[in-house]
């Protein structure tokens, strides 16, 4: 059983708020808050923030149940993606994005949690570049337009290779490029679509830049 500590009460408050919202408004926000109330403890423990108030048995249970839940979610997403694709429903592409984000996040945090910042920044950039190339290929097929649309992704992949030699300059370049890109995106308007695009692109790019700068500052001993 979980102790009735600070995290318990925060989770309890989030859960009660989610119940109130579900009953009074019916908006989907209640579901996010309910999920947050359940995941807040294992997430903070995995990040090493609350290790002092989480015992080893809880950590082991969270680790094992988290891996099982992750595998179940990925398998379910794959099955739904296949079914939707067979029906000709293009929503299968959304499930593919879920799969990619899930696997990429797990691989990323496997690196971040051991404080291999340089490798983490490189992997983030490589993942972004490859996703951009993949989406261009899915949209245009094998054509000259695919090469043109994929060129930003190919450029990011090339820059990520340079980050192995020049992590700090590349980190600064990533910050500047991200700021310019966010300005271009949001200049078109603060619609839900524009904001979502800005967040999806800006967050991982900023994280990549910060990781590269951190690797240079910390002088990671395990860097190549």
Buried (B, 14 or more C-beta within 10 A) or exposed (E): EEEEEEBBEBBEEBBEBBBEBBEEEEEEEBEEBBEBBEBBBBBBBBEEEBEEBBEEEBBEEBEEEBEEEBEEEBEEBBEBBEEBBEEEEEEBBBBBBBBBBBEBBEEBEEBBEEBBBBBBBBBBBBBBBBBBBBBBBEEBEEEEEBBEBBEBBBEBBEBBEBBEEBBBBBBBBBBEBBBEBBEEBBEEEEEEEBEEBBEBBBEBBBBBBBBBBBBBEEEBEEBE
